[in-house]
């Protein structure tokens, strides 16, 4: 049975036009504008003028409120991202941006595998960055989607501040239906907090500058505790049932290397017994899979709060790295080299 809020939203969608201008005469809109103008020093008339150009789109509300389809298993989820085509595209991306990937990895300690893994899962290396105007997405969800209006009103405020600070064009910026932007799909608050100027031009451009994109992903990881040189995950075996279902997977290490081994789990790592670690269980295509997530694995899940997401990023990045090394090993010698 649909919850009452689902029924109300579905009824609203049936009655709503395809899209309509955001009503800036509404009390809640004007109260928000007055609050942000006072708190952030933005001009109220500027905010109202920008919001008048926003379109409230039922398709955005539908995408946010649509009852979730059957939850995918790890085997189904993995099959979306670990394809020969996506891996080959990742190898090509790495080869095209090898110098920048190596520089960012050297400067931050975040391996190139993780950078391309994020880009491959998030936007297929920049191919699918979203078709909605960010102003429409955030305006619709801030004022016409009550379940999460508080969150999206904060993100809308961050978007206006981002436009002020980075010279972002409010009318032209495109992203996902939830307002995530650019090749790394940063929400406005993450953009303001973690984006980095990788090309040194004085701007942080996640739409057009690959150096900025790569530096920003690495900066996000570092800010959330990435440990340079640390392992991410290891496949595990066990002589007994794990006593854990995929739904029980934690998004932080709740055990130690020694503790997991005492539970009968076998896995390879150079970490000492006191190192934090957590058991992850997945429904794979060939049956139950057990993995051990170390500290850096859970840093990946700060990007998206899903253990399947974390493992997809890790495995895709590793597969791309293997492809790059294999291509280099079979490449003909460069006649320019002595």
Secondary structure, 3 states (H helix, E strand, C coil): CCCHHHHHHHHHHHHCCCEEECCCCCHHHHHHHHHHHHHHCCCHHHHHHHHHCCEEEHHHHHHHHCCCCCCCCHHHHHHHHCCHHHHHHHHHHHHHCHHHHHHHHHHHCCCHHHHHHHHHHHHCCCCCCCCEEHHHHHHHHHHHCHHHHHHHHHHHHHHHHHHHHHCCCCCCCEECCCCCECCCCECHHHHHHHCCCCCCCCCCCCCCCHHHHHHHHHHHHHHCCCCCCCCCEEEEEECCCCCCCHHHCCCCCCEEHHHHHHCCEECCCCCCCCCEEEEEEEEECCEEEEEEEEHHHHHHCCCCCCHHHHHHHHHHHHHHHHHHHHHHHHCCCCCCCC
